[in-house]
């Protein structure tokens, strides 16, 4: 200990003092910001992400409804896909209950055209 006693080196060690101050700052930061970590820092960005996820789920629900209607149709009959089928799939598969009918119809129209359904499908999405 080079001639010093324990009491003399407690407040003079710069690394130890830095560690203690850093710990105190983290504790104060945690106390002052308690619970704020759950809320997004950028609400607009969080809303945009939710909208993208909702649109993606809606397109997937439309694809699932089209596939189910094609499976249920007889070989020589067209598959009939209703907007209500898309809403039902959204509720059953993705847990989204308040799905606006206009958005479900728009997603069904988009997937109807992208999936080459005009030849073997009928839909009420254009009504």
N, C-alpha and C positions, 0 to 999 in steps of 0.2 A: 504494500500500500504506500510505499515510499514516504513514510513519516507522517502521513495525514491520517486523521481519524475519520470515522464513518460520517460523522455529522458535518464535516467540512466539505465533503464531495457531493452531498445530496443536491444542492441547488446549482452547482457549477458545471455539471456534465451537460454539454450542449445536445448530444444525441438523446439522452434520456429526457431532457426538457422538451425536445421536439416531439418525441413519442407521446408524452403526456399531453402536450397542447393539442396534438392531432387527435388524440382520443377524446379529449374534451370537446373539440369542435365537432366531431362526428356525433357525439351524444347530444349536443345542443341542436345540431341539424336534424337529428331524428326526432327530438322532442318538438321542435317548432314545425316540422313538416309531417307530423303524424297523420296518417290516413291520406295524404295528398298523392301518394304514389299510385293509388288505385285510379285516380282520375287522370285522363290523358293530358299531356302538356299542350297539345295542339288539338282542340276539339274539332276544328274543321277537317283536319287530316283523319281523325278518327271517324267522323261522319262519312267522309269519302270512302274510307276502307269498308265501312258497313254497307254502303250503297253498292260497291263493287262485289262484295260477297253475296248480297241479296240478289243482284242481277245474275251472277254466276249460278247460284242455286236455282233461280227461276229458269234459266236456260237448261240446266240439268233436269229439272222437273218436267219441262216440255219434252225433252228427248226421251225421258222415261215414259211419259204418257203416250208418245208416238209409238215407242217400241211395244208397249203393252197393248195398244189398239191393233197394231199389226199382228201380234201373236194371237189375239182373240178373233180376228177376222177370218172368214172362210177363204179358201184359196182363190175363188173367182169374185169375191166381194171386196169393195174398198174398205179400208180401215176408217172408222169414224172417231175423230178426236175432238173432244169438247174442251172449252176453256175451264169448265168445272172439273174436268179430269186433271188438268194441270194444277188447279188450286188444291184438289184432294191429295195429289202427290206431294205438293209443297208442305201440306199439313202433316202427312203421314211420314215422309222421309226426312224432312228437314225441320219439322217442328215450328213452321211459320204459319200462324193461323190467320192473322189479318192481311191477306194478300189482295191488293186491289185488282179488280177484274180487268181493268184497262191494261195494267202492266202484265198480267198473265196472258192476255190476248196478244199483246205486242211480242212477248217472248215466244208464244206459240207460232205466230206468223213468221218470226225470224227463223225459227228452227224448222218450220214447215217448208219454207223456201230453200233453206240450206241443205235439208235432207232429201231433196228431190221427191217430195211427197205428192206433188201434183198428179202423178200418174196413178197412184194407188191409194190415196187418202182423201178424206173429206173433213172439213173443219168449220166451226162456227166462229173462228177468230176474226174473220173479215166482216162480220155483221155489225 
